[in-house]
């Protein structure tokens, strides 16, 4: 399964896209559990990190996301999570009507203290997102490929 995250920007901030693969280990874990072995640990593999040029129009961003989510190996095997904060709502509408081959979740990032909203449109505090990312890295559940062209920028940010 692939998780594709998009943070929308245009004039002052870049639109950023990241892809994390979570290998499905159903058969391996079923075998391990059957033989009284612990399941394999969670593994998250950062496969891609991109920043689009400043000023790229939102319809072009939607087109690029459509092409990505309808290509191999992502089509039918991905979940798209898009930051709906600020200008996100109209872009979310364009994505929903574009015919993506993956599920779409619009997330509003807040400065609040706790998660709220609905399962289809959650509001999540930024501090919770950062804490989850930091914990995944500290527990070595998430690995970032050194072959990603913008890996230094990704790690810095």
N, C-alpha and C positions, 0 to 999 in steps of 0.2 A: 504494500500500500504506500502511496506517495501523498504527502501533505504539501500543498503549495500555498505559501503565505504571500500576500501582497499588501504593501503599505503604499497608499496612493500619495503622490506629490505631483507638482507640475512646475511652478514658477520658482519657488525658493528651495524646495526639497525635492530630491529625486524620488521617482517611483521605484521602489525596491521589490524584488521578487526572490523568494528563497524556496528551495525544494528539499524536503527531508524524506528519506525513505525509511519505512519501518518494515523490515523483512518479516513476512508472515512465516511463523515456524510451527504451524499447527501440527503437522505430521511428526516433526521431530519431538515436540513437547508431548504429544500423545504417547509416543514410544517411550520417552523418558519417564513420564508419570506411570505408565503401565509397568515399568521396570523399577519402580520405587526410587527414581532419581529426581532431583529438583528440576523444575523447568528452566530453560535457558533464560538468561537475563534479558531485559528490554534492551533493544539496540536501535538507535536512531542515527542515521547516516546522512550528513548534509551533502547533497549531491550537486547543488547549484546555488549560486548567489549572484544576482544581477542588479545593477542600477541602470535605469533608463536615462537618457539625456534629459536635462532640464527643458521644459517647454513642449515635450512630446504630447500631442493632443490625446485626450481620454479615449476617443473612438479607436485610435491606433493602439493604445494599451489594451483595450478590450479585444481587438483583433489579434494581438500577439498572445494574449491569454487563451483565446479560443483556439488558435493554432497549436499552442502547447498542449492544452488539455485534450485535444482530439488527435494527438500524435502518439506513436508507440514510445515508451511503454505505459504512458499515463492514461490513455483513454479507458474509461471504465474502472480504473484502479487508482483514482485520486480523490482527494477532498481539497477544495479550494477555500481558503480562509482569507477574507478581505477586510481590511480596516475600513469600517463604515463611518469613522469620525470625520467631521468636516464635510468635504465635497463627496464623500463616499457614497451617499444614498443614490444620486443619479447614475453613478458608474455601476453600482450594484444592480440597478434596474436594467442597464444595458447588458451586463453580464448574464442576468437571469433570462433575458430574451434572446441571447445569442446562440443557444443550443449547445452549451457545454456538455461534455460527457463525463462529468463528475459532480459530486454534491457541492453546494455552495453554502457557506456560512458567513454572514456579515457580522463582524464583531466591532462594537464601539469600545474604544480604549478610553478609560476615564482616569481621573486623579483621585477617585474615591477610595473607600476603605474595604468594600466588599463587592463581590460579583452580584449582578442583578440582571433584570431583563428576562427573556425567554430562551428556550433551547435553540430556537431558530434565529434569534437576534440577541445574543448575550452582551452585557456590558461588563467589561473586565478591567480592574485597576491595573495600570501600567506596572506598578510595583510587583503585582502577582505574576505577571508575564515574565518580568526580569528575574524574579526569584525562581520560577520554574526552570528557566533557561540556565541559570547559574547552578542549580541543583543537578540538572541533567549532565552538565559539563563536569561538575565535581565528582559525581558518581560514575563517570566514564560511560554513561549511557549514550551520550551523543558524541559522535566523532565527525570532525570537519576534514574533508579531503584537502591535502596540501596542493592538489592539482587544480583547484578552483582558481581561475584567473584573478579574482578580486579577494582572495582569502585574507590578505593583510588588512584590507579595508573592513571586511566583515568582522574580523577579530577585534580590530580597533574600536569599531562602533558598538 
